[in-house]
Amino acid sequence: MALILLCSIAFVVIGVWVRTPGVARGLEVWEVIVASYVCVPFFAASGLYAAYRLAIRRPALVIDSTGITDSASAEGAGRLRWDEVDHVVLYKYFRQEMLGIVPSNLGIFLSRQSVARRFLTKLNLALGCAPINVPQVGLSMKVAELARLLHTRYGVHVEGDA
């Protein structure tokens, strides 16, 4: 999270710098608009969330005998009972190890989610990712170890390898 915070700060500074008259004059209008009005708010929000996660520590996943609760991101998937989990998948996305969680019934899962979470889930699927994704960076153990634990302790089917 500290790296995400530092990178977010850097991109906000760059986005603001791009708006300065000397720099903006040498760029296309669309480049200034993207850097200033798209990137600055996005990275500011990312930085604020990273700062929040650094200040208020909470686990990305809570696992117990009845299910799993995802709060790995600002729009975490929430609680899934074990009978609602079809399988987990290990994979890499842009060199980042991920644990993907695939619900048994995607329609029921989506019906319980916020509009933003539904959008993110559909975007994940369009990108070829699992509906629910937990990045290695948010976990205290390797995603492969977590997948083995989910399989041995709770009988969750595991696919792929990171």
C-alpha positions in Angstrom: 0.0 0.0 0.0 2.9 2.4 0.7 4.1 2.0 -2.9 0.6 2.7 -4.2 0.4 5.8 -2.0 3.8 7.0 -3.3 2.9 6.4 -6.9 -0.5 8.0 -6.5 1.2 11.2 -5.1 3.7 11.2 -8.0 0.9 10.9 -10.6 -1.1 13.7 -9.0 1.9 15.9 -9.0 2.6 15.1 -12.6 -1.0 15.7 -13.5 -1.0 19.1 -11.9 2.4 20.0 -13.4 1.0 19.2 -16.9 -1.6 22.0 -16.4 1.1 24.6 -15.9 1.2 27.1 -18.8 4.7 26.2 -19.9 4.1 22.5 -20.1 0.5 22.7 -21.3 1.5 24.8 -24.3 3.7 22.0 -25.7 1.0 19.3 -25.4 -2.2 18.5 -27.3 -5.4 19.7 -25.6 -6.6 16.1 -25.1 -3.3 15.2 -23.3 -3.8 18.0 -20.8 -7.4 17.1 -20.3 -6.6 13.4 -19.7 -3.7 14.2 -17.4 -5.5 16.9 -15.4 -9.1 16.0 -15.3 -9.0 12.2 -15.5 -5.7 11.1 -13.9 -5.5 13.6 -11.1 -8.9 12.6 -9.6 -8.3 8.9 -10.1 -4.9 8.9 -8.5 -6.0 11.2 -5.8 -8.7 8.8 -4.9 -6.3 5.9 -5.1 -3.8 7.7 -2.9 -6.5 8.5 -0.3 -7.6 4.9 -0.2 -4.0 3.7 0.2 -3.5 6.2 3.0 -6.7 4.9 4.7 -5.6 1.3 4.4 -2.2 2.1 5.8 -3.7 4.1 8.7 -6.6 1.7 9.5 -5.3 -1.9 9.2 -7.9 -4.5 8.4 -7.5 -7.9 6.8 -8.1 -8.1 3.0 -9.9 -11.4 3.6 -11.6 -12.9 6.5 -12.0 -16.7 6.3 -13.9 -18.9 8.7 -15.9 -22.1 8.7 -18.9 -20.6 7.0 -17.3 -18.6 4.2 -15.0 -15.8 3.1 -15.4 -12.0 3.3 -13.5 -9.9 0.7 -12.5 -6.4 1.7 -9.3 -6.3 -0.4 -10.4 -3.2 -2.2 -12.5 -0.1 -1.8 -15.4 -2.1 -3.5 -14.8 -5.5 -1.9 -17.2 -8.3 -2.8 -18.3 -8.8 0.8 -19.4 -12.1 2.3 -19.6 -15.4 0.3 -20.6 -18.6 2.0 -18.6 -21.7 1.0 -21.6 -23.1 -0.9 -21.6 -19.9 -3.0 -17.9 -20.4 -4.1 -17.5 -22.5 -7.2 -13.7 -22.4 -7.3 -10.7 -20.1 -6.9 -8.1 -19.5 -9.6 -4.5 -18.5 -9.4 -3.1 -16.3 -12.1 -0.9 -13.3 -12.9 -2.3 -10.1 -14.2 0.4 -7.6 -15.4 3.0 -9.6 -13.4 1.0 -9.4 -10.2 -0.1 -12.6 -8.6 -3.8 -12.8 -8.0 -6.3 -15.1 -6.3 -9.5 -15.1 -8.2 -12.8 -16.2 -6.6 -15.5 -17.5 -8.8 -19.0 -17.5 -7.4 -21.3 -20.6 -8.1 -24.1 -18.3 -9.4 -22.8 -15.0 -10.8 -26.3 -13.6 -11.2 -27.1 -14.0 -7.5 -23.7 -12.6 -6.5 -24.2 -9.6 -8.8 -27.7 -8.9 -7.5 -26.3 -8.3 -4.0 -23.6 -5.9 -5.2 -23.6 -2.1 -5.5 -23.8 -0.6 -9.0 -20.1 0.2 -8.8 -19.2 -3.4 -7.8 -21.4 -4.8 -10.6 -19.6 -2.6 -13.1 -16.1 -3.7 -11.8 -17.1 -7.3 -11.9 -18.3 -7.1 -15.5 -15.1 -5.2 -16.3 -13.0 -8.0 -14.7 -14.8 -10.6 -16.7 -14.3 -8.6 -20.0 -10.6 -8.4 -19.2 -10.5 -12.2 -18.7 -10.1 -12.0 -15.0 -12.1 -13.7 -12.2 -15.2 -11.9 -10.9 -13.5 -11.3 -7.5 -9.8 -10.6 -7.4 -7.5 -10.5 -4.4 -4.0 -9.2 -5.3 -0.9 -10.7 -3.6 0.1 -7.2 -2.4 -2.9 -7.2 0.0 -2.2 -10.5 1.6 0.1 -11.6 4.4 0.7 -15.0 2.7 1.4 -16.1 -0.8 -1.7 -16.6 -2.9 -0.7 -20.2 -3.7 -0.5 -20.9 0.0 -3.9 -19.4 0.6 -5.4 -21.4 -2.3 -3.9 -24.6 -0.8 -5.4 -23.7 2.6 -8.8 -23.0 1.0 -8.7 -26.4 -0.7 -7.5 -28.5 2.3 -9.5 -26.8 5.0 -12.7 -25.9 3.1 -12.7 -28.1 0.0 -12.6 -25.3 -2.5 -11.5 -26.4 -5.9 -8.3 -24.6 -7.1 -7.4 -23.9 -10.8 -4.3 -22.4 -12.4 -1.0 -21.4 -10.9 0.5 -18.0 -10.2 
